[in-house]
Amino acid sequence: MKIMEDPYPESPGGRERTIAEAQAQIEAMQTLPQELRDALKEHASQLVERHREPASKNTHFYGGQLGWTHWVVKNDDMNLIAQLSPSAIAITAFLTVAGSNPIVLAVGLTLIALNQLKTARQGDGSIIALVGESGDGLWSTSGI
């Protein structure tokens, strides 16, 4: 019996299919300019996440497999990008000099804001989620 190198294998091409799904979701955001959607699609790999799932106690694998891995689109990030991007475009258009492209700066600003809004550092050095999406699709804060 051969022991597996990865005890949590994933389907071949799973990450690429999930990135393509994220790109399709970005393309469907019709409220954003096409140029911004194209730039965001280049960063779609930042909007997918790897999930490892252990097998249930009654499942038995051969060769050392302990579960499986699959990729998911971070929908809360997608919703936040849809909400942050128009503001990022307005800010960057105001700050950029004539002749430069505000879209490149807007993408960077949107992704930075997304990461900053998702976490807050506590006084003891720990990190907690600052904002999150509730079950009804609305955003809520952690009360900080």
N, C-alpha and C positions, 0 to 999 in steps of 0.2 A: 504494500500500500504506500503510495507516494503522499507525503505531507505537503499541503498547499503553502505557497509562499505568502499569500495574503489570506488570513482567516476570514476576511469580510470581502469577498469578491464582488465586483460590479458587472453589469451588463456591458459588453463591448459597445463603445460609442455613446454611452449614457450621458456623459458630461457634454459632449458635442450636441446631442439632441436637446438637452436642457438649455444650453446656451442659445441654440436656434429658437427655442420657445421664448426665451427672454427677449431676443431680438424682435420676434414677432409681436410681443406685447408692447415693446417700445414703439414699433412702427404703427401700432394701433392707437397710440396717443395722438390723436388728430389735433389737439389743442396746442401742441408744440410745433415749432417750425421744422421743416424737413431737414434743414442743415443741423439743427440740434439733435434730432432723432438719429441722424447718421452718425454724429459724433458719440452719442450715448451708446449706440449699438456696438461701437468699437470697444467699449468698456463693459459689455454684457457679461463677461466672465466674472466680474465683481458682484454680480447680482444673482449668482447661483451658489448653492451651498451643498456640501457633501453630508449625507446622513448615514450613519451606521446603525443597523438594526440587529440586535442580538436575536438569535432564534429562541422560540419558546422552549420551555423545559421538556416538552413532549416531542420536539423535533430532533432527529438524529442525522447528522451529516457524516460523510466519510472523508478521510484525508485531512482532518484538522479544521474544517470549516466551522466557524462559530456563528455566522449570520451572513448578512449581505449588506451591500452599500448601494445607495441610489442618490441621485442628484435632484434637487428641487430648486425652483425659482423662489427667491425671497420676495413674496408679494408685498409685504409691508414696505420693503425698500422701493419697489416699483410705485406704490401709491404715494410714498413720500417724495420720490423724484418728480412725479407728475404735479405735486403741489409746490415743490421748491423751484422747479425749473423756470417758471415765468418770472419769479422774483429775481432769480440769479441772472436772467437775461436783462432785466431792467437795471439791476445794479451794475453789471458789467458794461452795458451800453452807456451808462452814465459815466463810468470811470475810464473807459478806453478812449484813446485819442482818435481823432478822425483818420479813417483809412485802415484801422486795424480791425480784426475780426473778434467780436464779443463772444461768439459761440464757444471758442476754445476755452476762454476764461470761465464762461458760464458752466460748462461741463465740469471743470475742476472745482469750481465753487459749490456746485450742487453735490458732488460726491463727497467733498470735505464736510459740508454742512450735514449731510446724511450721517456720516460716521460720528460727528460731534453730537448730534441730537440723539443718537441711539444709546449713548452711555454718559454717565456722570460719575466723577470721582468723589468718593466720600472722604471725610477727614482721616479715617483710619487706613487709607490707601486702597480700599476695595472699590469695585466698580459695580454700579447697578444700572439697569435700563432706565433711561430718562423718559422716553416716549415709547408707546407701543400701540398696536392696532387692536381694538377690541373686536368681539365677535360680530358686531353690527357694522363693521367697516369704518368706524370713527376712530380718531386718534385720541389717546388719553395719556396723561403724564403720571409719573410715579409719585407725585405729591411733594417733590423737592422744591 
